[in-house]
Amino acid sequence: MNRKVEVLPDLPALIERSLSIILSKLSEAIEARGQFTIALSGGSTPKPLYEAIAAQNLPWEKIHVFWGDERYVPPNHPDSNELMARQAWLNKVNIPPQNIHAMPTLDGNPAVSAAKHEKELQEFFQVKALEFPALDVILLGMGDDAHTASLFPHTDALKVTDKLVTVGNKGDSQRITFTYPFINAARCVMFVVAGANKKPSLAQVFAPAADNFTYPSRLIKPQGELLWLLDAAAGDELAAASV
Ligand SMILES: O=C(O)[C@H](O)[C@@H](O)[C@H](O)[C@H](O)COP(=O)(O)O
């Protein structure tokens, strides 16, 4: 695992740096493999990043968009991660609809939807069961409880290691989420984290020893690159420590 931490002075600088890294990964991927695959995170932090991507002039037909997790609500529900990304980005560009690989949430049962999405991913990446394909970039946020995607502390989702997708839950709100082994198969995992409220969990995630099931972001140790992009409010103590 090749872990890098960058602390940017504020949210606009964090978004700008995140955009420039994504654009460079995009051109590398298209050069090498003719396409770019990215999984999006939900929550509030990435919205300005998606708006910034939408303003770029990119080869949209070569870009495939996935989500690392989704709330188990219809795609027009205000909590939907898909809705947020479509409104901030995807509805504004000419990306072919078939390049948008949203997590299904209309089967009435998250386990059914997770299994359906697993098959969709296996078909897209041409892999069999127990094979973990590498996305070019997986974007992640981190909650102030150190969850990432919908891998919440002390939940069953943290024990699933033989699937790409599983059911997550935040209390009684149901989710679908990439599993941590699937996230770890990515060429590049980018955490984009802002706000002082994330500081205590970041300290535990970066601590030499802490419980992975209490701080699930610790489970993210990709074979490829691991980038932690933080604003100063979240990461100033980490920056000082790594000096
Ligand atoms: O579905 C979600 O909510 C996200 O995927 C989740 O993992 C998010 O990234 C964190 O909760 C951070 O959210 P904020 O960016 O809003 O702090």
The ligand as a Gaussian input file, in Angstrom:
#p B3LYP/6-31G(d) Opt

LIG

0 1
 O      -23.630000       7.618000       1.491000
 C      -22.886000       8.320000       2.174000
 O      -23.258000       9.094000       3.070000
 C      -21.422000       8.343000       1.891000
 O      -20.971000       7.577000       0.945000
 C      -20.674000       8.334000       3.191000
 O      -19.717000       7.336000       3.309000
 C      -20.027000       9.710000       3.260000
 O      -18.927000       9.749000       2.368000
 C      -19.593000      10.030000       4.655000
 O      -20.704000       9.882000       5.505000
 C      -19.066000      11.466000       4.727000
 O      -20.131000      12.321000       4.428000
 P      -19.914000      13.930000       4.375000
 O      -19.051000      14.179000       3.184000
 O      -21.306000      14.467000       4.216000
 O      -19.242000      14.315000       5.673000

